[in-house]
Amino acid sequence: MRINSEIWDRLKEVATEQELPAKHILLREGEVSNSIFFIKTGCLRLCFNNDGKDVTFQFFFEKDAVSSIESFWADQPSMFSLETIESSTVLNVNKSDFHRIVNSSEDLKKQVEERIFQRLITYQKLFLSRIKEKPQERYEQLLADNPDIFNRVPQHYIASFLGITSVSLSRIRNRK
């Protein structure tokens, strides 16, 4: 969820800024999320454990907001872990402050709702791409959406995100 400047300014009033090292876990799979994070600098990933295998589900960069949505909204255990990939600065907003700020303005509420629907659409596209597209096509789409991703994200996370091995990703990259 990409945040516009009005929401960003309002949320900064109640946020706690955190400087985090790479590989810092903000939320563990199975915990209940009481925070939403707004990325000032850095890169984070959503990931989960699949029978002992670490699987990256999504990447987030500057000006993105991220939380375990099902956990944050419904007080359910998170299906994902949230981890920094590189040193990052995030604004941590707790659930009650987030709801208070959002509910203070119909315009803010509509903007947040729009961002949530955009994220739902992103998840639908990710889901369908895993079913319909070949790894080469998923790779090309990732590069089109985020051309500098290989400068910031380790190859094994990208391979996991694409649903392939690091060796397969190297082969795809070498075809170019």
C-alpha positions, 0 to 999 in steps of 0.5 A: 500500500503506497501512502500519499503525503497527507496520510503520511503526515498524519500518521507521523504524529503518532508513529514511533520511528525505528532504525532496524538492521538487515534481517530484523524480524518485525512480526513472526508467523503465528503472532498477532500484529498490533502494528502497521509499518510505514517504510521511510527507507529500506526494504522488507519482505513478507515470508512464511515457512512451508515445511521448513522452507523459507518462502518470500511472498512479497517485497515492500520499499520506501513509502509502502505500508505493510502489516499482516492484514488478517492479523492486524484487522481481525486479531488473528495469528499472522500467516506471515513473518515480516523481515527487513532485507536491508537496514531500514527505517520504519514508522511503527503505528499501533492499531488504536492510533491508526484507527483513530487517525483514519476515522478522524477524516472521511477523506483519509478513510477513503484513501486507506480503503483505496490502498487496501483494495489496491493491495488486494488486486496485487495479491490477486495478480500474484496468485494468478501469475503463479498459476498462469505464467511461466517463471520467465514471464514472472521474472520479466514482470518483476523487472518491469515493476521494479527494475532495481530489485536485483541491486537491493534484494538477494537473489535467493529471496527473488527466486523464492518469490518467483517460485523457482530455485536460485539456479533456475533464476540464474539460468533465466537471467543469463538468457538475457 
